[in-house]
Amino acid sequence: MERRFNFERPRIEGIAVIIIALLVIAGGVLFFSIDRITVGYVAVIVDPVFGSTNVVGTGQNAQYFIKAPWASVFKIYIATDSIHMWSDVTGQGDFPAVESLTKDGLKVDVDITIRWSIDPLYAGELYRRYPRLDWKDRAIIPIIRETIRNLLVDYTAIETIELRQAIGTVLKQNLREAFTNEQSLQNAILLDAVNIRKIDLPTTFVEAIEEKLAAEQLAIAAEFNKTRQLVLADANAQSAVKEAEGQAESRLILANSTREAISIISSVNPELNNTELTKLYLYLETLRDIARSGQGQFIIVPDESQYILPIR
């Protein structure tokens, strides 16, 4: 019995070692066969043994997947991405601003932001054409620069200021067509938005425009003041005419009423001298006007001339 027990023990230990080895191998295979992607990514699985390329995921959800241990995995970001192309004294964006020429030969720098994404249905084809995942540098950026330059040559420098929003709309349409027509990107790039941040004109040109606008504003102001003065002068002249006409009419009425009053008095008292009567009537009317004004006192000096001396 002792000999039998010693014989079975090494056998059991050997089986245990084999099982452990198999478990280790299975664990290793499982470790290299399971991978995961997060939201916004798809995985391109390249199998060199079977010569296949498959795409896993849609970018909508995170998920685990199984692959052959020897297969390579390339994770591609397909969600909305941004390209910032701008330059100023502090630096630049992801890429420098786009230098271009206007219709009138003026050099401008276009600061722009473009948002785009990748259609997951074409992610595998995009990888096959750009296995280094460098489609942004090799295709997208050159297309953007070329499209901007081809567009701005149709606009003058002034129009780039006045029609910037319209230029942005046309540029978006042109970029969408350019991405579609590019064989290596066909249907893979989805253009979301095009935002022209600034079209930077040369300083000398901007200063010339500002001086021109300032001169135009001064001319408009001068013309306005001239017109205003003419209107005021015309109004004053018309007012003076109306005032003079009013005074003349008033004096005519007063003269007629005075003549009628003297005529009535003279008819009632024919013995009175018309000249003396007229002087007396005017004298009394003057006294009445002075009394009505209330602006001062006066002294009547009894004499043949009948002086009225006002005291102020």
Secondary structure in CASP SS format (residue, H / E / C, confidence):
PFRMAT SS
TARGET T0000
AUTHOR 0000-0000-0000
METHOD secondary structure of the structure
MODEL  1
M C 1.00
E H 1.00
R H 1.00
R H 1.00
F H 1.00
N H 1.00
F H 1.00
E H 1.00
R H 1.00
P H 1.00
R H 1.00
I H 1.00
E H 1.00
G H 1.00
I H 1.00
A H 1.00
V H 1.00
I H 1.00
I H 1.00
I H 1.00
A H 1.00
L H 1.00
L H 1.00
V H 1.00
I H 1.00
A H 1.00
G H 1.00
G H 1.00
V H 1.00
L H 1.00
F H 1.00
F H 1.00
S H 1.00
I E 1.00
D E 1.00
R E 1.00
I E 1.00
T C 1.00
V C 1.00
G C 1.00
Y E 1.00
V E 1.00
A E 1.00
V E 1.00
I E 1.00
V E 1.00
D E 1.00
P C 1.00
V C 1.00
F C 1.00
G C 1.00
S E 1.00
T E 1.00
N E 1.00
V E 1.00
V E 1.00
G C 1.00
T C 1.00
G C 1.00
Q C 1.00
N C 1.00
A C 1.00
Q E 1.00
Y E 1.00
F E 1.00
I E 1.00
K C 1.00
A C 1.00
P C 1.00
W C 1.00
A C 1.00
S E 1.00
V E 1.00
F E 1.00
K E 1.00
I E 1.00
Y E 1.00
I C 1.00
A C 1.00
T C 1.00
D E 1.00
S E 1.00
I E 1.00
H E 1.00
M E 1.00
W C 1.00
S E 1.00
D E 1.00
V C 1.00
T C 1.00
G E 1.00
Q E 1.00
G C 1.00
D C 1.00
F E 1.00
P C 1.00
A C 1.00
V E 1.00
E E 1.00
S E 1.00
L E 1.00
T C 1.00
K C 1.00
D C 1.00
G C 1.00
L C 1.00
K E 1.00
V E 1.00
D E 1.00
V E 1.00
D E 1.00
I E 1.00
T E 1.00
I E 1.00
R E 1.00
W E 1.00
S E 1.00
I E 1.00
D C 1.00
P H 1.00
L H 1.00
Y H 1.00
A H 1.00
G H 1.00
E H 1.00
L H 1.00
Y H 1.00
R H 1.00
R H 1.00
Y C 1.00
P C 1.00
R C 1.00
L C 1.00
D C 1.00
W H 1.00
K H 1.00
D H 1.00
R H 1.00
A H 1.00
I H 1.00
I H 1.00
P H 1.00
I H 1.00
I H 1.00
R H 1.00
E H 1.00
T H 1.00
I H 1.00
R H 1.00
N H 1.00
L H 1.00
L H 1.00
V C 1.00
D C 1.00
Y C 1.00
T C 1.00
A H 1.00
I H 1.00
E H 1.00
T H 1.00
I H 1.00
E H 1.00
L C 1.00
R H 1.00
Q H 1.00
A H 1.00
I H 1.00
G H 1.00
T H 1.00
V H 1.00
L H 1.00
K H 1.00
Q H 1.00
N H 1.00
L H 1.00
R H 1.00
E H 1.00
A H 1.00
F H 1.00
T H 1.00
N H 1.00
E C 1.00
Q C 1.00
S C 1.00
L C 1.00
Q C 1.00
N C 1.00
A C 1.00
I E 1.00
L E 1.00
L E 1.00
D E 1.00
A E 1.00
V E 1.00
N E 1.00
I E 1.00
R E 1.00
K E 1.00
I E 1.00
D E 1.00
L C 1.00
P C 1.00
T H 1.00
T H 1.00
F H 1.00
V H 1.00
E H 1.00
A H 1.00
I H 1.00
E H 1.00
E H 1.00
K H 1.00
L H 1.00
A H 1.00
A H 1.00
E H 1.00
Q H 1.00
L H 1.00
A H 1.00
I H 1.00
A H 1.00
A H 1.00
E H 1.00
F H 1.00
N H 1.00
K H 1.00
T H 1.00
R H 1.00
Q H 1.00
L H 1.00
V H 1.00
L H 1.00
A H 1.00
D H 1.00
A H 1.00
N H 1.00
A H 1.00
Q H 1.00
S H 1.00
A H 1.00
V H 1.00
K H 1.00
E H 1.00
A H 1.00
E H 1.00
G H 1.00
Q H 1.00
A H 1.00
E H 1.00
S H 1.00
R H 1.00
L H 1.00
I H 1.00
L H 1.00
A H 1.00
N H 1.00
S H 1.00
T H 1.00
R H 1.00
E H 1.00
A H 1.00
I H 1.00
S H 1.00
I H 1.00
I H 1.00
S H 1.00
S H 1.00
V H 1.00
N C 1.00
P C 1.00
E C 1.00
L C 1.00
N C 1.00
N H 1.00
T H 1.00
E H 1.00
L H 1.00
T H 1.00
K H 1.00
L H 1.00
Y H 1.00
L H 1.00
Y H 1.00
L H 1.00
E H 1.00
T H 1.00
L H 1.00
R H 1.00
D H 1.00
I H 1.00
A H 1.00
R H 1.00
S H 1.00
G C 1.00
Q C 1.00
G C 1.00
Q E 1.00
F E 1.00
I E 1.00
I E 1.00
V E 1.00
P C 1.00
D C 1.00
E C 1.00
S C 1.00
Q C 1.00
Y E 1.00
I E 1.00
L E 1.00
P E 1.00
I E 1.00
R C 1.00
END
